[in-house]
Amino acid sequence: MTIRVLVADDQPVIRAGFRMLIDAEPDLEVVGEAGNGREAVALARDARPDVILMDIRMPEMDGLEATRTIGADKDLAALKVLILTTFEADEYVFEALSGGASGFLGKGVQPVTLLEGIRTVAQGEALLSPKATKALIARYLIQPGPSPRTTPPGMERLTEREREVLGLVAAGLSNDDIAQRLHLSPHTAKTHVNRIMTKLHARDRAQLVVIAYRTGFARA
């Protein structure tokens, strides 16, 4: 099965480089290019890609607003957004994930890492660089004053094991890491994660991370 990719970046040279890199892979295909967020949203609806490589800094509509727009569209629920930027600041991590992004990588990553990142988010996994993950955690730890902590519907339905797994997902552990930590098979770890997403109505693992920190369930 070929993974269909939309590239959204305001620099034509960067888009062309991504296209060459992606189209050289037998299981990946670029189905469109957008020069700003507004074009990205329109093409997402027309081309129906599996993954969007979304730059943050773009004219007319930036990548964060475009991600929020796509995330709010129920018709695009299956689409995954992978944020690519040179700005790995905490506010961007928070806004991207809260808006529905499935991953966040700096533009300086190696080509092989980018390609694997596309495959990872296409499979419903979260993808965060270590720097971005630490920034997200730090943001919730330094919130000034009392912040609202709401319990999302479904949290009370989690088993003790599922709550344990949720904490490990929030810490950035993969299914394999969770399986090793809890002495489970990778398949069992994945099953737990999928059940947690269903109970908490999360579209993917990235949303589980946001839920865990937003509600105060997870702490560093």
Buried (B, 14 or more C-beta within 10 A) or exposed (E): EEBBBBBBBBEEEBBEBBBEBBEEBEEBBBBBBBBBBBBBBEBBEEBBBBBBBBBBBBEEBBBBBBBBBBBEBEEBEEBBBBBBBEEBBBEBBBBBBBBBBBBBBBBEBEEEBBBEBBBBBBEBBBBBBEBBBBBBBEBBEEEEEEEEEEEBEBBEEBEEBBEBBBBBBBBBBBBEBBBEBBEBEBEBBBBBBEBBBEBBEBBBBBBBBBBBBBBBBBEE
